[in-house]
Amino acid sequence: MIYTITLNPSVDYYIYLDDLKKGLINRISKYQFIAAGKGINASRMLSKSNIKSICIFPKGGFSGDFLLDELKNDTNIECRTVSINQPNRINVKIRHDMETDLNLEGPTLDETAQKQLLKLVSDVKTNDTVVISGSIQRGLFPLVKQISDFVNKQKGKLVLDIPNLSLGQIIECQPFMIKPNLEELQFMLCKNNELSDLLQDIKSRIIQQGVKSLFISLGSKGAYYIDENVQYSISPPKVKVVNTVAAGDSLLAETVGSLQLGKSLKESLKLGVAAGTAAVMVEYLPEVEDIQRIYEKVNIEEIQ
């Protein structure tokens, strides 16, 4: 089973404008509300590939009701929620001639909510995959550490995609995989070098410290995978970009979903990059047919 944990979910409010005039009333050509947050995006992408997941998140207020209503009828997603006394955040996504996002910090989780959330993963078993993703609110690293310790004790596969954790905190969690983008990796290592100049640091400061693998997303350049034994460069075809939100979540979901189904590492990585690439071509999450078309054009090369 795959578990996704979104500690700071959101309702994403998309506003589409033909023209943007500052200081004046603007007429919106289209709008939509989407249940989101990186873990929720991952569960929804898994569902499109007919892979079941348990989707865990705190739920509060009218926005929390919307999140649950959007997900509860999906037979591939089992929602497990913790009630909180503040509404979940609403992020505004303005789409005009470029992507402009207004993201809130989100509600805090009190001690009671944290304990309840920890109980929601108490049935994790050996070889289950637990994905914790999205920026976390201040003060929640101890909860992430508790979940990580439990998953590792159960011999599950812990996957972290939390951009505001320090390298030291990530190492404390001993994950099976992390998925930074290049900017996040540079932040972790306190260096602004290109990826080729960071590989030795990755080996000595991350992998040799207990992080088993990194899947580094590189935007239009694809991704790079590295573990103790192998390195792969994965390159997608060039495509027209419509929306980059959830592309990294699609990449990660399709990769861990394929691995959970027993597919090879190479095939899983190719499918992941295909999903991430297909995701930028649509407004929100690609279909399986789109992923398969891209998959045939993805190149994967082992780096010696």
Salt bridges, closest charged atoms under 4 A:
ASP65 OD1 - LYS59 NZ 3.09
ASP69 OD1 - LYS72 NZ 3.24
GLU78 OE2 - ARG80 NE 2.86
ASP101 OD2 - LYS93 NZ 3.58
ASP101 OD1 - ARG95 NH1 2.92
GLU105 OE2 - ARG138 NH2 2.87
GLU111 OE2 - LYS115 NZ 3.35
ASP123 OD2 - ARG80 NH2 2.91
ASP149 OD2 - LYS145 NZ 2.84
ASP161 OD2 - LYS38 NZ 3.41
ASP201 OD2 - LYS191 NZ 2.80
ASP201 OD1 - ARG205 NH1 3.99
ASP249 OD1 - LYS38 NZ 2.80
GLU283 OE2 - LYS30 NZ 2.56
GLU287 OE2 - LYS48 NZ 2.68
ASP290 OD1 - ARG293 NH2 2.50
